[in-house]
Amino acid sequence: MSNLGEKVSYIKGLAEGMKIDTESGEGKLIVQMIEVLSEAAKQISELQEAYEELNDYVECIDDDL
């Protein structure tokens, strides 16, 4: 598991394998926490891609100057 998205997917799989009762308060909490982790991992991945793109652009400008 090399990146955050894979780790969140692993946790999601563990939770599904445990057959968490989504009707209980604890189950609802765990499911929502996993969803938040999943969304955070997605947004972090998008930010990393944007950062790399911006960094490449700045390097090109630097080379031109």
N, C-alpha and C positions, 0 to 999 in steps of 0.2 A: 504494500500500500504506500505509494509514493506521494500522493497528493491528498489534499483535504476532501475533495469530492469522493474519492474512493473510500476514504475512512468513514465518511458520513453514510455512504451506501452500505458499507459493512455493518455499521450500527443499525441501520434501517433493517437489514436482513436479519440481524440478531433479534431485533424486536419482533419482527414477523414470525420468526422461528419460535419465539417464546409464547406466541399467541396471546399477546397482551389484551386484556379485556378493555375494549375502548368505551365501555359503558360505565366503568368505575372512574372515580375521580383521579386516581393515580394513573390509570391507563390513558385517560384524556390528556393529562399533563405530559406524559412521556411522548405520546404521539405528536403533540404540539411542539415539544422541545425538539424532536427530530425534524419536524417541518421547518422550524426556525434555523436549525443547523444546516439543513439542505439549502435553504434560501441564502444564508450567509455564505456558504461555500460557493454557490453560483455567483454571487456578487463579487466575492474576492477574486474568483477566476476571471471575471470580466475586467476587474480593475487591473489585474496582473497583465492581461493582454493589452489593455489601453496604455499601461505604463511602458511596456516593451515597445509598442508602436511609437509612442512619444519619444522614448529614448533613442530609437533608431532615427527618427526625424531630426532630433537635436544633434545627433552625431553627424548627420549629413550636412546640416547647416554649419556646424563647426568645421567640417572638412572644407566647405566652400569658402569659408572666411580665412 
